[in-house]
Amino acid sequence: MTINTNEVTKKERDCLLVLSRLQDGEFPARLSEISRDMGIKAPTALNIIERLEEKSMVERKKGMVLLTKEGEATVSSLLFIHRVMETLFVTSGVPTDNACEEVEKFDYLIPVSSASKVSKSIGSPKMCPHGEAIELEERQ
């Protein structure tokens, strides 16, 4: 499955990443947790979730918000792109924390195919500057 990360806005990207982190816990996320973690009001978070639901990236069940397979694949793509671009910035001399902040401004706009080419051009690194794995999970 090819994921087009260009389909998400910055706020949708932020919401997907928050959901991914919250879903790693014992229970799925609630709207109140998502809005708190994103620093936005619940109605705004609900609007973002509804947009992601229309894109089949999340689903709501009994007050919980869950990533779908499409959402999980999009998160994987977003993390791959972010980590590759962050690594490129750091290898170019940008301090690690600055690189992360700068890349967050545009990472969701970069196609996976372009990030893959950048990755190859910098030696296909396995870890980003923060020690996180750089991998793209292939989904079918």
Secondary structure as the mmCIF struct_conf table of DSSP 4:
data_model
#
loop_
_struct_conf.conf_type_id
_struct_conf.id
_struct_conf.beg_label_comp_id
_struct_conf.beg_label_asym_id
_struct_conf.beg_label_seq_id
_struct_conf.end_label_comp_id
_struct_conf.end_label_asym_id
_struct_conf.end_label_seq_id
HELX_RH_3T_P HELX_RH_3T_P1 THR A 5 GLU A 7
BEND BEND1 VAL A 8 VAL A 8
HELX_RH_AL_P HELX_RH_AL_P1 LYS A 10 GLN A 23
TURN_TY1_P TURN_TY1_P1 ASP A 24 ASP A 24
BEND BEND2 GLY A 25 PHE A 27
STRN STRN1 ALA A 29 ARG A 30
HELX_RH_AL_P HELX_RH_AL_P2 LEU A 31 MET A 38
TURN_TY1_P TURN_TY1_P2 GLY A 39 GLY A 39
BEND BEND3 ILE A 40 ILE A 40
HELX_RH_AL_P HELX_RH_AL_P3 ALA A 42 GLU A 54
TURN_TY1_P TURN_TY1_P3 LYS A 55 SER A 56
BEND BEND4 MET A 57 MET A 57
STRN STRN2 VAL A 58 LYS A 61
TURN_TY1_P TURN_TY1_P4 LYS A 62 GLY A 63
STRN STRN3 MET A 64 LEU A 67
HELX_RH_AL_P HELX_RH_AL_P4 LYS A 69 THR A 91
TURN_TY1_P TURN_TY1_P5 SER A 92 GLY A 93
HELX_RH_AL_P HELX_RH_AL_P5 THR A 96 GLU A 104
TURN_TY1_P TURN_TY1_P6 LYS A 105 PHE A 106
HELX_RH_3T_P HELX_RH_3T_P2 ASP A 107 LEU A 109
BEND BEND5 ILE A 110 ILE A 110
HELX_RH_AL_P HELX_RH_AL_P6 VAL A 112 SER A 121
TURN_TY1_P TURN_TY1_P7 ILE A 122 GLY A 123
BEND BEND6 LYS A 126 LYS A 126
STRN STRN4 MET A 127 MET A 127
TURN_TY1_P TURN_TY1_P8 PRO A 129 HIS A 130
BEND BEND7 GLY A 131 GLY A 131
STRN STRN5 ALA A 133 ALA A 133
#
